[in-house]
């Protein structure tokens, strides 16, 4: 009995059928067969293939190839004309991109946009009306009073020529004439110190958020001393103290290049140093936690970090956070004094809330 015909292995391959004689269509060749018909090309529809590498609607494959070639040529030209750093940046961007074609297209489009905007600016501005030498500084300014360096304090009090100008010509930032000389031994020039403090409140956006200016200025005026430097750091208001005033004057010098604020006339980094040194002397006498102590410590932290070697920065930061936590854990009612008018107590509550919230935002 002969075995079943299909149970024996084939010794020779059977002849190829008609379908098997056709070469296999690779994905790359399959893309070549795709045409621009929508929504599916005829070749892919007949073979039930997904259309790949098809051009967007309204764009032929020839247009895509042309655009791709132009993009590559544009990037090559950028690399050829640019310096080594620019060429390396382009190559790095292409290496990091998921799609080389996309990266090349983006770079070429950005280059074209820059060229277009540059031409637009040149067309809008037109040729210069007059050529000035390179060394000329602000050639269009005809008066020193229009020079921003002059107006914004650089020559405000420093140039001997301009000291003959009527002081009423300058309109300083609005503020009160505070008797600051009663709070410091460094200077008796209240006009200069008030100008420095106004600079601080105008330009500072770091420390100013923890300073409640109305109550600070009110206390600086109200708590006047009979003799310069005759004060106690622990008997003043919670919102004003010699330590805080000297620290603020030191930090205000960051916004001034007036040599009168320098400890060493030849070293701009010593500006405000005299007030900072007096503030450190007053800090030794501050034993009671208060808003003014917390503020002064933070002011000194910023000053030392900006104009010093930073050796005391961490010390001021630690002390400031310690005082902040003590005040934050305390009871607000402890600050109330029945002998103080209600309007004043309301102002103190507002100031306390302002300063503590400002310190909270600064801490984070």
PyMOL commands that set and color helices and strands:
alter all, ss='L'
color gray80, all
select helices_A, chain A and resi 5-7+27-33+42-47+61-81+84-96+100-125+144-146+148-151+162-164+167-169+180-182+190-203+208-210+213-222+242-255+259-261+268-270+273-283+291-307+313-329+332-335+342-363
alter helices_A, ss='H'
color red, helices_A
deselect
rebuild
show_as cartoon
